[in-house]
């Protein structure tokens, strides 16, 4: 798996966790204390194979009630 694929996998796992919790992107943004446009910016970075700050992922893990390691699992398993 390339680094770009790895980051796209993190994106997919965020979306999986968000959908499982039943949150819209706007609701997730509110829970982590950022604007919806900021959330979209970060998600687009991951979707395009770019990296993001791990502190950001820690906040998202808390908001989505998943362990931090969930984001790095292949196919959410």
PDB file of N, CA, C and O in Angstrom:
ATOM      1  N   UNK A   1       0.847  -1.173   0.000  1.00  0.00           N
ATOM      2  CA  UNK A   1       0.000   0.000   0.000  1.00  0.00           C
ATOM      3  C   UNK A   1       0.895   1.240   0.000  1.00  0.00           C
ATOM      4  O   UNK A   1       1.785   1.376   0.839  1.00  0.00           O
ATOM      5  N   UNK A   2       0.648   2.135  -0.947  1.00  0.00           N
ATOM      6  CA  UNK A   2       1.408   3.386  -0.991  1.00  0.00           C
ATOM      7  C   UNK A   2       0.906   4.328   0.103  1.00  0.00           C
ATOM      8  O   UNK A   2      -0.145   4.093   0.700  1.00  0.00           O
ATOM      9  N   UNK A   3       1.656   5.383   0.357  1.00  0.00           N
ATOM     10  CA  UNK A   3       1.232   6.357   1.367  1.00  0.00           C
ATOM     11  C   UNK A   3      -0.074   7.032   0.952  1.00  0.00           C
ATOM     12  O   UNK A   3      -0.933   7.287   1.796  1.00  0.00           O
ATOM     13  N   UNK A   4      -0.228   7.319  -0.326  1.00  0.00           N
ATOM     14  CA  UNK A   4      -1.480   7.926  -0.798  1.00  0.00           C
ATOM     15  C   UNK A   4      -2.655   6.992  -0.559  1.00  0.00           C
ATOM     16  O   UNK A   4      -3.722   7.429  -0.128  1.00  0.00           O
ATOM     17  N   UNK A   5      -2.464   5.719  -0.836  1.00  0.00           N
ATOM     18  CA  UNK A   5      -3.526   4.734  -0.593  1.00  0.00           C
ATOM     19  C   UNK A   5      -3.823   4.636   0.904  1.00  0.00           C
ATOM     20  O   UNK A   5      -4.977   4.506   1.312  1.00  0.00           O
ATOM     21  N   UNK A   6      -2.786   4.700   1.698  1.00  0.00           N
ATOM     22  CA  UNK A   6      -2.927   4.647   3.151  1.00  0.00           C
ATOM     23  C   UNK A   6      -3.792   5.809   3.646  1.00  0.00           C
ATOM     24  O   UNK A   6      -4.696   5.614   4.459  1.00  0.00           O
ATOM     25  N   UNK A   7      -3.513   7.013   3.154  1.00  0.00           N
ATOM     26  CA  UNK A   7      -4.290   8.182   3.565  1.00  0.00           C
ATOM     27  C   UNK A   7      -5.730   8.097   3.064  1.00  0.00           C
ATOM     28  O   UNK A   7      -6.655   8.511   3.762  1.00  0.00           O
ATOM     29  N   UNK A   8      -5.923   7.566   1.863  1.00  0.00           N
ATOM     30  CA  UNK A   8      -7.293   7.377   1.366  1.00  0.00           C
ATOM     31  C   UNK A   8      -8.036   6.357   2.222  1.00  0.00           C
ATOM     32  O   UNK A   8      -9.248   6.469   2.408  1.00  0.00           O
ATOM     33  N   UNK A   9      -7.323   5.368   2.741  1.00  0.00           N
ATOM     34  CA  UNK A   9      -7.932   4.388   3.636  1.00  0.00           C
ATOM     35  C   UNK A   9      -8.366   5.049   4.948  1.00  0.00           C
ATOM     36  O   UNK A   9      -9.433   4.737   5.477  1.00  0.00           O
ATOM     37  N   UNK A  10      -7.546   5.954   5.469  1.00  0.00           N
ATOM     38  CA  UNK A  10      -7.920   6.701   6.674  1.00  0.00           C
ATOM     39  C   UNK A  10      -9.206   7.478   6.399  1.00  0.00           C
ATOM     40  O   UNK A  10     -10.117   7.490   7.227  1.00  0.00           O
ATOM     41  N   UNK A  11      -9.278   8.124   5.243  1.00  0.00           N
ATOM     42  CA  UNK A  11     -10.497   8.852   4.844  1.00  0.00           C
ATOM     43  C   UNK A  11     -11.705   7.917   4.841  1.00  0.00           C
ATOM     44  O   UNK A  11     -12.753   8.250   5.394  1.00  0.00           O
ATOM     45  N   UNK A  12     -11.557   6.752   4.221  1.00  0.00           N
ATOM     46  CA  UNK A  12     -12.667   5.793   4.143  1.00  0.00           C
ATOM     47  C   UNK A  12     -13.117   5.365   5.535  1.00  0.00           C
ATOM     48  O   UNK A  12     -14.313   5.204   5.774  1.00  0.00           O
ATOM     49  N   UNK A  13     -12.179   5.181   6.451  1.00  0.00           N
ATOM     50  CA  UNK A  13     -12.532   4.770   7.810  1.00  0.00           C
ATOM     51  C   UNK A  13     -13.215   5.892   8.586  1.00  0.00           C
ATOM     52  O   UNK A  13     -14.093   5.629   9.407  1.00  0.00           O
ATOM     53  N   UNK A  14     -12.826   7.127   8.336  1.00  0.00           N
ATOM     54  CA  UNK A  14     -13.525   8.258   8.961  1.00  0.00           C
ATOM     55  C   UNK A  14     -14.969   8.281   8.481  1.00  0.00           C
ATOM     56  O   UNK A  14     -15.893   8.426   9.282  1.00  0.00           O
ATOM     57  N   UNK A  15     -15.160   8.141   7.185  1.00  0.00           N
ATOM     58  CA  UNK A  15     -16.513   8.151   6.630  1.00  0.00           C
ATOM     59  C   UNK A  15     -17.330   6.969   7.154  1.00  0.00           C
ATOM     60  O   UNK A  15     -18.518   7.114   7.442  1.00  0.00           O
ATOM     61  N   UNK A  16     -16.703   5.814   7.276  1.00  0.00           N
ATOM     62  CA  UNK A  16     -17.379   4.637   7.814  1.00  0.00           C
ATOM     63  C   UNK A  16     -17.847   4.904   9.248  1.00  0.00           C
ATOM     64  O   UNK A  16     -18.999   4.636   9.590  1.00  0.00           O
ATOM     65  N   UNK A  17     -16.959   5.428  10.071  1.00  0.00           N
ATOM     66  CA  UNK A  17     -17.305   5.715  11.469  1.00  0.00           C
ATOM     67  C   UNK A  17     -18.378   6.798  11.558  1.00  0.00           C
ATOM     68  O   UNK A  17     -19.286   6.708  12.384  1.00  0.00           O
ATOM     69  N   UNK A  18     -18.274   7.809  10.716  1.00  0.00           N
ATOM     70  CA  UNK A  18     -19.262   8.892  10.723  1.00  0.00           C
ATOM     71  C   UNK A  18     -20.641   8.365  10.336  1.00  0.00           C
ATOM     72  O   UNK A  18     -21.641   8.710  10.964  1.00  0.00           O
ATOM     73  N   UNK A  19     -20.689   7.535   9.309  1.00  0.00           N
ATOM     74  CA  UNK A  19     -21.966   6.963   8.876  1.00  0.00           C
ATOM     75  C   UNK A  19     -22.544   6.016   9.916  1.00  0.00           C
ATOM     76  O   UNK A  19     -23.754   6.004  10.142  1.00  0.00           O
ATOM     77  N   UNK A  20     -21.690   5.225  10.549  1.00  0.00           N
ATOM     78  CA  UNK A  20     -22.160   4.312  11.598  1.00  0.00           C
ATOM     79  C   UNK A  20     -22.777   5.078  12.761  1.00  0.00           C
ATOM     80  O   UNK A  20     -23.753   4.630  13.362  1.00  0.00           O
ATOM     81  N   UNK A  21     -22.205   6.230  13.071  1.00  0.00           N
ATOM     82  CA  UNK A  21     -22.726   7.044  14.173  1.00  0.00           C
ATOM     83  C   UNK A  21     -23.935   7.872  13.729  1.00  0.00           C
ATOM     84  O   UNK A  21     -24.636   8.445  14.563  1.00  0.00           O
ATOM     85  N   UNK A  22     -24.175   7.934  12.429  1.00  0.00           N
ATOM     86  CA  UNK A  22     -25.330   8.666  11.917  1.00  0.00           C
ATOM     87  C   UNK A  22     -25.161  10.173  11.913  1.00  0.00           C
ATOM     88  O   UNK A  22     -26.140  10.911  12.030  1.00  0.00           O
ATOM     89  N   UNK A  23     -23.924  10.635  11.778  1.00  0.00           N
ATOM     90  CA  UNK A  23     -23.650  12.069  11.781  1.00  0.00           C
ATOM     91  C   UNK A  23     -23.489  12.605  10.366  1.00  0.00           C
ATOM     92  O   UNK A  23     -22.915  11.944   9.500  1.00  0.00           O
ATOM     93  N   UNK A  24     -24.001  13.805  10.142  1.00  0.00           N
ATOM     94  CA  UNK A  24     -23.688  14.508   8.905  1.00  0.00           C
ATOM     95  C   UNK A  24     -22.292  15.113   9.064  1.00  0.00           C
ATOM     96  O   UNK A  24     -21.740  15.137  10.165  1.00  0.00           O
ATOM     97  N   UNK A  25     -21.736  15.592   7.974  1.00  0.00           N
ATOM     98  CA  UNK A  25     -20.435  16.257   8.076  1.00  0.00           C
ATOM     99  C   UNK A  25     -20.541  17.509   8.941  1.00  0.00           C
ATOM    100  O   UNK A  25     -19.622  17.826   9.697  1.00  0.00           O
ATOM    101  N   UNK A  26     -21.654  18.213   8.830  1.00  0.00           N
ATOM    102  CA  UNK A  26     -21.862  19.403   9.655  1.00  0.00           C
ATOM    103  C   UNK A  26     -21.929  19.072  11.134  1.00  0.00           C
ATOM    104  O   UNK A  26     -21.374  19.795  11.961  1.00  0.00           O
ATOM    105  N   UNK A  27     -22.605  17.984  11.468  1.00  0.00           N
ATOM    106  CA  UNK A  27     -22.705  17.564  12.873  1.00  0.00           C
ATOM    107  C   UNK A  27     -21.345  17.141  13.416  1.00  0.00           C
ATOM    108  O   UNK A  27     -21.002  17.457  14.555  1.00  0.00           O
ATOM    109  N   UNK A  28     -20.570  16.424  12.600  1.00  0.00           N
ATOM    110  CA  UNK A  28     -19.225  16.031  13.033  1.00  0.00           C
ATOM    111  C   UNK A  28     -18.368  17.272  13.241  1.00  0.00           C
ATOM    112  O   UNK A  28     -17.640  17.363  14.229  1.00  0.00           O
ATOM    113  N   UNK A  29     -18.447  18.217  12.327  1.00  0.00           N
ATOM    114  CA  UNK A  29     -17.685  19.463  12.464  1.00  0.00           C
ATOM    115  C   UNK A  29     -18.028  20.156  13.778  1.00  0.00           C
ATOM    116  O   UNK A  29     -17.135  20.617  14.488  1.00  0.00           O
ATOM    117  N   UNK A  30     -19.313  20.232  14.104  1.00  0.00           N
ATOM    118  CA  UNK A  30     -19.736  20.853  15.367  1.00  0.00           C
ATOM    119  C   UNK A  30     -19.177  20.114  16.570  1.00  0.00           C
ATOM    120  O   UNK A  30     -18.738  20.739  17.536  1.00  0.00           O
ATOM    121  N   UNK A  31     -19.189  18.786  16.520  1.00  0.00           N
ATOM    122  CA  UNK A  31     -18.693  17.991  17.657  1.00  0.00           C
ATOM    123  C   UNK A  31     -17.208  18.192  17.905  1.00  0.00           C
ATOM    124  O   UNK A  31     -16.755  18.140  19.048  1.00  0.00           O
ATOM    125  N   UNK A  32     -16.445  18.422  16.838  1.00  0.00           N
ATOM    126  CA  UNK A  32     -15.001  18.586  17.025  1.00  0.00           C
ATOM    127  C   UNK A  32     -14.581  20.053  17.070  1.00  0.00           C
ATOM    128  O   UNK A  32     -13.401  20.368  17.224  1.00  0.00           O
ATOM    129  N   UNK A  33     -15.569  20.950  16.932  1.00  0.00           N
ATOM    130  CA  UNK A  33     -15.292  22.370  17.115  1.00  0.00           C
ATOM    131  C   UNK A  33     -14.652  23.078  15.937  1.00  0.00           C
ATOM    132  O   UNK A  33     -13.880  24.018  16.123  1.00  0.00           O
ATOM    133  N   UNK A  34     -14.965  22.636  14.720  1.00  0.00           N
ATOM    134  CA  UNK A  34     -14.462  23.316  13.528  1.00  0.00           C
ATOM    135  C   UNK A  34     -15.632  23.587  12.587  1.00  0.00           C
ATOM    136  O   UNK A  34     -16.726  23.053  12.772  1.00  0.00           O
ATOM    137  N   UNK A  35     -15.396  24.412  11.589  1.00  0.00           N
ATOM    138  CA  UNK A  35     -16.446  24.697  10.616  1.00  0.00           C
ATOM    139  C   UNK A  35     -16.593  23.520   9.656  1.00  0.00           C
ATOM    140  O   UNK A  35     -15.684  22.704   9.505  1.00  0.00           O
ATOM    141  N   UNK A  36     -17.752  23.452   9.014  1.00  0.00           N
ATOM    142  CA  UNK A  36     -17.978  22.398   8.030  1.00  0.00           C
ATOM    143  C   UNK A  36     -16.983  22.528   6.877  1.00  0.00           C
ATOM    144  O   UNK A  36     -16.528  21.519   6.340  1.00  0.00           O
ATOM    145  N   UNK A  37     -16.645  23.748   6.494  1.00  0.00           N
ATOM    146  CA  UNK A  37     -15.684  23.931   5.401  1.00  0.00           C
ATOM    147  C   UNK A  37     -14.289  23.454   5.805  1.00  0.00           C
ATOM    148  O   UNK A  37     -13.561  22.905   4.978  1.00  0.00           O
ATOM    149  N   UNK A  38     -13.911  23.656   7.065  1.00  0.00           N
ATOM    150  CA  UNK A  38     -12.614  23.157   7.544  1.00  0.00           C
ATOM    151  C   UNK A  38     -12.605  21.633   7.548  1.00  0.00           C
ATOM    152  O   UNK A  38     -11.611  21.013   7.171  1.00  0.00           O
ATOM    153  N   UNK A  39     -13.709  21.034   7.972  1.00  0.00           N
ATOM    154  CA  UNK A  39     -13.820  19.578   7.959  1.00  0.00           C
ATOM    155  C   UNK A  39     -13.693  19.060   6.532  1.00  0.00           C
ATOM    156  O   UNK A  39     -12.965  18.099   6.281  1.00  0.00           O
ATOM    157  N   UNK A  40     -14.395  19.688   5.603  1.00  0.00           N
ATOM    158  CA  UNK A  40     -14.339  19.270   4.201  1.00  0.00           C
ATOM    159  C   UNK A  40     -12.931  19.404   3.641  1.00  0.00           C
ATOM    160  O   UNK A  40     -12.486  18.555   2.870  1.00  0.00           O
ATOM    161  N   UNK A  41     -12.226  20.469   4.026  1.00  0.00           N
ATOM    162  CA  UNK A  41     -10.853  20.667   3.573  1.00  0.00           C
ATOM    163  C   UNK A  41      -9.965  19.504   4.013  1.00  0.00           C
ATOM    164  O   UNK A  41      -9.204  18.955   3.218  1.00  0.00           O
ATOM    165  N   UNK A  42     -10.073  19.142   5.280  1.00  0.00           N
ATOM    166  CA  UNK A  42      -9.247  18.055   5.818  1.00  0.00           C
ATOM    167  C   UNK A  42      -9.624  16.725   5.164  1.00  0.00           C
ATOM    168  O   UNK A  42      -8.746  15.951   4.782  1.00  0.00           O
ATOM    169  N   UNK A  43     -10.915  16.459   5.034  1.00  0.00           N
ATOM    170  CA  UNK A  43     -11.346  15.214   4.394  1.00  0.00           C
ATOM    171  C   UNK A  43     -10.868  15.143   2.950  1.00  0.00           C
ATOM    172  O   UNK A  43     -10.454  14.081   2.487  1.00  0.00           O
ATOM    173  N   UNK A  44     -10.919  16.256   2.240  1.00  0.00           N
ATOM    174  CA  UNK A  44     -10.442  16.268   0.855  1.00  0.00           C
ATOM    175  C   UNK A  44      -8.949  16.012   0.771  1.00  0.00           C
ATOM    176  O   UNK A  44      -8.484  15.364  -0.168  1.00  0.00           O
ATOM    177  N   UNK A  45      -8.189  16.511   1.740  1.00  0.00           N
ATOM    178  CA  UNK A  45      -6.744  16.215   1.765  1.00  0.00           C
ATOM    179  C   UNK A  45      -6.523  14.706   1.842  1.00  0.00           C
ATOM    180  O   UNK A  45      -5.733  14.142   1.085  1.00  0.00           O
ATOM    181  N   UNK A  46      -7.230  14.063   2.764  1.00  0.00           N
ATOM    182  CA  UNK A  46      -7.083  12.612   2.915  1.00  0.00           C
ATOM    183  C   UNK A  46      -7.558  11.877   1.668  1.00  0.00           C
ATOM    184  O   UNK A  46      -6.897  10.954   1.192  1.00  0.00           O
ATOM    185  N   UNK A  47      -8.692  12.286   1.150  1.00  0.00           N
ATOM    186  CA  UNK A  47      -9.269  11.649  -0.034  1.00  0.00           C
ATOM    187  C   UNK A  47      -8.308  11.732  -1.218  1.00  0.00           C
ATOM    188  O   UNK A  47      -8.282  10.846  -2.072  1.00  0.00           O
ATOM    189  N   UNK A  48      -7.521  12.807  -1.257  1.00  0.00           N
ATOM    190  CA  UNK A  48      -6.548  12.996  -2.330  1.00  0.00           C
ATOM    191  C   UNK A  48      -5.169  12.447  -1.983  1.00  0.00           C
ATOM    192  O   UNK A  48      -4.189  12.730  -2.673  1.00  0.00           O
ATOM    193  N   UNK A  49      -5.097  11.652  -0.900  1.00  0.00           N
ATOM    194  CA  UNK A  49      -3.854  10.974  -0.562  1.00  0.00           C
ATOM    195  C   UNK A  49      -2.848  11.808   0.196  1.00  0.00           C
ATOM    196  O   UNK A  49      -1.669  11.458   0.240  1.00  0.00           O
ATOM    197  N   UNK A  50      -3.284  12.905   0.795  1.00  0.00           N
ATOM    198  CA  UNK A  50      -2.386  13.771   1.562  1.00  0.00           C
ATOM    199  C   UNK A  50      -2.524  13.472   3.055  1.00  0.00           C
ATOM    200  O   UNK A  50      -3.516  12.892   3.497  1.00  0.00           O
ATOM    201  N   UNK A  51      -1.521  13.873   3.814  1.00  0.00           N
ATOM    202  CA  UNK A  51      -1.507  13.619   5.251  1.00  0.00           C
ATOM    203  C   UNK A  51      -2.231  14.720   6.027  1.00  0.00           C
ATOM    204  O   UNK A  51      -2.429  15.824   5.520  1.00  0.00           O
ATOM    205  N   UNK A  52      -2.623  14.403   7.263  1.00  0.00           N
ATOM    206  CA  UNK A  52      -3.181  15.409   8.173  1.00  0.00           C
ATOM    207  C   UNK A  52      -2.558  15.216   9.550  1.00  0.00           C
ATOM    208  O   UNK A  52      -1.883  14.218   9.801  1.00  0.00           O
ATOM    209  N   UNK A  53      -2.785  16.161  10.423  1.00  0.00           N
ATOM    210  CA  UNK A  53      -2.239  16.166  11.772  1.00  0.00           C
ATOM    211  C   UNK A  53      -2.878  15.064  12.622  1.00  0.00           C
ATOM    212  O   UNK A  53      -4.095  14.882  12.586  1.00  0.00           O
ATOM    213  N   UNK A  54      -2.071  14.334  13.380  1.00  0.00           N
ATOM    214  CA  UNK A  54      -2.616  13.273  14.231  1.00  0.00           C
ATOM    215  C   UNK A  54      -3.466  13.830  15.371  1.00  0.00           C
ATOM    216  O   UNK A  54      -4.364  13.140  15.854  1.00  0.00           O
ATOM    217  N   UNK A  55      -3.205  15.047  15.808  1.00  0.00           N
ATOM    218  CA  UNK A  55      -4.047  15.669  16.847  1.00  0.00           C
ATOM    219  C   UNK A  55      -5.477  15.811  16.333  1.00  0.00           C
ATOM    220  O   UNK A  55      -6.434  15.645  17.090  1.00  0.00           O
ATOM    221  N   UNK A  56      -5.617  16.116  15.054  1.00  0.00           N
ATOM    222  CA  UNK A  56      -6.941  16.210  14.437  1.00  0.00           C
ATOM    223  C   UNK A  56      -7.634  14.863  14.501  1.00  0.00           C
ATOM    224  O   UNK A  56      -8.808  14.784  14.864  1.00  0.00           O
ATOM    225  N   UNK A  57      -6.919  13.803  14.152  1.00  0.00           N
ATOM    226  CA  UNK A  57      -7.507  12.462  14.186  1.00  0.00           C
ATOM    227  C   UNK A  57      -7.898  12.053  15.598  1.00  0.00           C
ATOM    228  O   UNK A  57      -8.895  11.356  15.784  1.00  0.00           O
ATOM    229  N   UNK A  58      -7.131  12.474  16.594  1.00  0.00           N
ATOM    230  CA  UNK A  58      -7.479  12.153  17.983  1.00  0.00           C
ATOM    231  C   UNK A  58      -8.827  12.770  18.354  1.00  0.00           C
ATOM    232  O   UNK A  58      -9.651  12.119  18.996  1.00  0.00           O
ATOM    233  N   UNK A  59      -9.052  14.017  17.954  1.00  0.00           N
ATOM    234  CA  UNK A  59     -10.343  14.672  18.221  1.00  0.00           C
ATOM    235  C   UNK A  59     -11.473  13.935  17.510  1.00  0.00           C
ATOM    236  O   UNK A  59     -12.557  13.749  18.063  1.00  0.00           O
ATOM    237  N   UNK A  60     -11.203  13.522  16.285  1.00  0.00           N
ATOM    238  CA  UNK A  60     -12.230  12.835  15.505  1.00  0.00           C
ATOM    239  C   UNK A  60     -12.551  11.478  16.114  1.00  0.00           C
ATOM    240  O   UNK A  60     -13.712  11.072  16.150  1.00  0.00           O
ATOM    241  N   UNK A  61     -11.532  10.778  16.590  1.00  0.00           N
ATOM    242  CA  UNK A  61     -11.769   9.479  17.231  1.00  0.00           C
ATOM    243  C   UNK A  61     -12.679   9.650  18.444  1.00  0.00           C
ATOM    244  O   UNK A  61     -13.601   8.861  18.648  1.00  0.00           O
ATOM    245  N   UNK A  62     -12.423  10.674  19.242  1.00  0.00           N
ATOM    246  CA  UNK A  62     -13.277  10.945  20.407  1.00  0.00           C
ATOM    247  C   UNK A  62     -14.710  11.244  19.975  1.00  0.00           C
ATOM    248  O   UNK A  62     -15.655  10.698  20.545  1.00  0.00           O
ATOM    249  N   UNK A  63     -14.875  12.095  18.984  1.00  0.00           N
ATOM    250  CA  UNK A  63     -16.209  12.488  18.528  1.00  0.00           C
ATOM    251  C   UNK A  63     -16.975  11.317  17.921  1.00  0.00           C
ATOM    252  O   UNK A  63     -18.200  11.250  18.024  1.00  0.00           O
ATOM    253  N   UNK A  64     -16.250  10.398  17.290  1.00  0.00           N
ATOM    254  CA  UNK A  64     -16.886   9.263  16.618  1.00  0.00           C
ATOM    255  C   UNK A  64     -16.950   8.014  17.495  1.00  0.00           C
ATOM    256  O   UNK A  64     -17.473   6.982  17.074  1.00  0.00           O
ATOM    257  N   UNK A  65     -16.417   8.108  18.711  1.00  0.00           N
ATOM    258  CA  UNK A  65     -16.416   6.974  19.652  1.00  0.00           C
ATOM    259  C   UNK A  65     -15.741   5.732  19.078  1.00  0.00           C
ATOM    260  O   UNK A  65     -16.244   4.615  19.200  1.00  0.00           O
ATOM    261  N   UNK A  66     -14.595   5.956  18.454  1.00  0.00           N
ATOM    262  CA  UNK A  66     -13.793   4.841  17.946  1.00  0.00           C
ATOM    263  C   UNK A  66     -12.375   5.000  18.480  1.00  0.00           C
ATOM    264  O   UNK A  66     -11.942   6.116  18.765  1.00  0.00           O
ATOM    265  N   UNK A  67     -11.649   3.892  18.617  1.00  0.00           N
ATOM    266  CA  UNK A  67     -10.248   4.029  19.020  1.00  0.00           C
ATOM    267  C   UNK A  67      -9.449   4.693  17.898  1.00  0.00           C
ATOM    268  O   UNK A  67      -9.764   4.522  16.721  1.00  0.00           O
ATOM    269  N   UNK A  68      -8.439   5.433  18.260  1.00  0.00           N
ATOM    270  CA  UNK A  68      -7.571   6.104  17.289  1.00  0.00           C
ATOM    271  C   UNK A  68      -7.087   5.125  16.223  1.00  0.00           C
ATOM    272  O   UNK A  68      -6.995   5.471  15.045  1.00  0.00           O
ATOM    273  N   UNK A  69      -6.780   3.903  16.647  1.00  0.00           N
ATOM    274  CA  UNK A  69      -6.247   2.890  15.723  1.00  0.00           C
ATOM    275  C   UNK A  69      -7.244   2.490  14.641  1.00  0.00           C
ATOM    276  O   UNK A  69      -6.844   1.975  13.597  1.00  0.00           O
ATOM    277  N   UNK A  70      -8.541   2.721  14.873  1.00  0.00           N
ATOM    278  CA  UNK A  70      -9.563   2.364  13.885  1.00  0.00           C
ATOM    279  C   UNK A  70      -9.281   3.003  12.529  1.00  0.00           C
ATOM    280  O   UNK A  70      -9.489   2.382  11.486  1.00  0.00           O
ATOM    281  N   UNK A  71      -8.809   4.242  12.549  1.00  0.00           N
ATOM    282  CA  UNK A  71      -8.573   4.956  11.300  1.00  0.00           C
ATOM    283  C   UNK A  71      -7.495   4.312  10.440  1.00  0.00           C
ATOM    284  O   UNK A  71      -7.449   4.536   9.230  1.00  0.00           O
ATOM    285  N   UNK A  72      -6.635   3.519  11.049  1.00  0.00           N
ATOM    286  CA  UNK A  72      -5.508   2.939  10.328  1.00  0.00           C
ATOM    287  C   UNK A  72      -5.735   1.489   9.924  1.00  0.00           C
ATOM    288  O   UNK A  72      -4.869   0.863   9.313  1.00  0.00           O
ATOM    289  N   UNK A  73      -6.901   0.961  10.267  1.00  0.00           N
ATOM    290  CA  UNK A  73      -7.227  -0.408   9.883  1.00  0.00           C
ATOM    291  C   UNK A  73      -7.578  -0.448   8.401  1.00  0.00           C
ATOM    292  O   UNK A  73      -8.134   0.507   7.859  1.00  0.00           O
ATOM    293  N   UNK A  74      -7.254  -1.545   7.761  1.00  0.00           N
ATOM    294  CA  UNK A  74      -7.581  -1.713   6.350  1.00  0.00           C
ATOM    295  C   UNK A  74      -9.023  -2.184   6.250  1.00  0.00           C
ATOM    296  O   UNK A  74      -9.399  -3.184   6.862  1.00  0.00           O
ATOM    297  N   UNK A  75      -9.827  -1.467   5.483  1.00  0.00           N
ATOM    298  CA  UNK A  75     -11.250  -1.767   5.279  1.00  0.00           C
ATOM    299  C   UNK A  75     -12.060  -1.707   6.567  1.00  0.00           C
ATOM    300  O   UNK A  75     -13.086  -2.380   6.668  1.00  0.00           O
ATOM    301  N   UNK A  76     -11.636  -0.923   7.552  1.00  0.00           N
ATOM    302  CA  UNK A  76     -12.394  -0.761   8.785  1.00  0.00           C
ATOM    303  C   UNK A  76     -12.475  -2.009   9.631  1.00  0.00           C
ATOM    304  O   UNK A  76     -13.347  -2.114  10.494  1.00  0.00           O
ATOM    305  N   UNK A  77     -11.577  -2.967   9.401  1.00  0.00           N
ATOM    306  CA  UNK A  77     -11.585  -4.233  10.154  1.00  0.00           C
ATOM    307  C   UNK A  77     -10.377  -4.327  11.058  1.00  0.00           C
ATOM    308  O   UNK A  77     -10.212  -5.320  11.767  1.00  0.00           O
TER     309      UNK A  77
END
